Amino acid sequence: MPVRQQIDTMKPLFLASGQQNYSSSAFYPSAARMATLRWDNELAAIAAANVRRCQYGHDKCRNTPQYSNAGQNIANLAFQNTNYVDSDVIRDFINDWYSEYAVANPALMASYPKGYTGPAIGHFTQIVSDRCTAVGCAMVRYVDGDGWTNQNLVCNYAITQITSQPIYVAGSACSQCATGCNPKYPGLCNPEEKIFPKP
């Protein structure tokens, strides 16, 4: 599965650097201390256990000793008489999650709402959490009882959204990163930055 090769696309650099708009003329503020994601084999193994069930859905058992408030994004594609390239499917799933930026706004990012009932924003807010330091994903392809080919992707994250807390702290990009900016991905903290995924 080519899931790990696409991990660099998971952290939205436009948002981290204040270049992502949420309306035709307004932009999200940049993130003061956006973590660089790293791959976590344990989170990936738990995601693999989910997809091996060949049933689309969130699981309830994804926390680990290190990540006691793990988050999760899931996606599914069902098709017949077509063949999709795995890397294209993964890219499209991630783009779909991220596209929720268009219905979120800075107020929702400043304090994640309790009992939110508006348009879906949870996939987007999950991947732009400044406390999310690790991710592990898995994908499976299978044919269901009705003859449809399904691809399920599950990504588990170091932390989930916490009600009434910010998704990320706004400020000049990298301004609160003690170790400076990521040399490869400006706007994100250096990969050596110690950010603890705790509520």
N, C-alpha and C positions, 0 to 999 in steps of 0.2 A: 504494500500500500504506500502511495507517495505522499501520505499525509504530512510526515515530518518535513519534507522538502519545502512545503509551502508555509511553514510556520512564520517566516519573516513577514508575510502579508497580514498576519493577525493583528499587529499593533498599528493602528491608523496614524500614520505620520502626519497627515494633514491636520488631524484634530490636535495632536500633541503640539504642533507648532502654530496653531491658531489660524490655519488656512482652510478649515472646513466650514462651509456656510450651512446655515439651517433655514435660511430664507433667501430670496433673491438678492438681498443687500446686507444681511447680518451674518456674522460669523461666530462660531463657538470660540470662547476664550482659549488661549493656549494653556497647556498643563505645566504646572510648576515642577512636578516631580513624577513623570510618567515612567514606570518601570519598563525595562526591556524584558520581553518574555523569553523564557528558556523552556526547552522541552523537558518534561518529567515522565520518566518511564513508568512510575507507579500510577500516575493519573491516566496514562495511555493504556496500561493493562486493565484498569477498571473500566475504561471506555470500551476496550475490546470485549470484556465480559458482557457489557450491555449489547453491543451490536451482534455478538454471536447468538443471541436469543432469536435473531431474525424477526423481531417485533419492534416496530417504531414506537418509541416512548421514552420519557425520562425514567431514570431509576432513582431509588431512594437511598441507595448505599454507595456513595462515592467519596465520603470523607476518608481521610487517612490520618495517621498520628501527626504528620506534619501539617496537613491542611484540614482543619476541623470544620471549616465552613466552605467546602468546595462548591463551586458553581458548575453549571452545565449548559451547553447549547447543543441542540439536536437538529438534524435536517434529514429530509427524505425526498427521493425522486423515484417515481414509478413510471415505467415505460414499457412499450411493446415494439418489436420489429425495428429497434434502433440500437445502435451501439455507441456508448459514450466513453470518452477517455477519462480515466479516473482524475487526472490532474485538472481537467476542465470542470468536472463536477465539483471538486473541492473548491476551486476558485469561485465558481458560481454560488455555492452555498455560503462562503465567507462574504462575498459581495452582497448577497441577500441579507445576511445578518447586519452588515454594516449599513446597508441602505436605510435602516430605521432611523438614522440620524435626521432624516427629513421630517419626521414627525415628533422627534424629541426637541428639547430646547434647553438653554442654559439653566433655567430655573429647576427643571427636572434633574439636571446633572448636579446641581448644587445641593440637592436634598432628595434622595430617592424616595418617591412617594409610597405611603402605605395604602394598600387597597386600590392601587391604580387600575382604572378600567378603560383607559383610552386606547388608541392604536398601539400596536406592539412596539415596544422599545427595549425589551429585556435582553434580546440578543446583542444589540448595539451596546447597551450600557455594560453588559458583561465583558465585552472585548476591549472596552476603553477604560476599565477600572484602573486607577493608578496604583492600587495595591496588589494587582494581579501580576505575580512574578513568574508563574509557571503554567503550562498547559500541556495536556496529553490527549491525543485524539486517536480514533480508530474508525475505519469504514469497512462495510461489508456489502457485497452484492449477492442477492439471492432471488429465486423465483418463488412467488407465493402460490397459494392453492388455486388462484384464478388465472394463473399463467402470466402475471405481470412480473417483470424484472424490477426489483427494488434496490436502491442504494441508500443505505442509512449511514450518516456521519454523526458521531458523538465526540464532542470535545469537553473535557473536564478541566476546570480552572482552579487555581490556588485559593480563590475566594469568590464568593457570590456577592451580589448587591446587598447592602445593609440598609434597611429602612431608616429614613431620616438622616442618613449620612451622605456626604458627597460621593459621587462616582469618581470624580477627580477634583483636585484643588487647582483652581485657576491661578495663573501667574505667568510671568515671563518664562518661556520654554527653558527648562533645565535650571531655573533660578534657585530651586531648593534641592538640587542633586549635590550631595556632599562630594561625590567623586567626579563631578562634571558630566558633560554630555557624552552620549554614545558616539564614537568617532565615525561609525558606519551609518547610523540613523540619527541625524540631528533632530532634536526635539524630545528624544528619549534619554533617560539617565544611562550613564555608563553601566555595562553589564555587571560590574563589580559592586554597584550600589546595593547596600543592605536595606531592603524593604521587606518588612515582615507582614505577611498577609493575614492580619488580625483585624477584627472589627473594632 
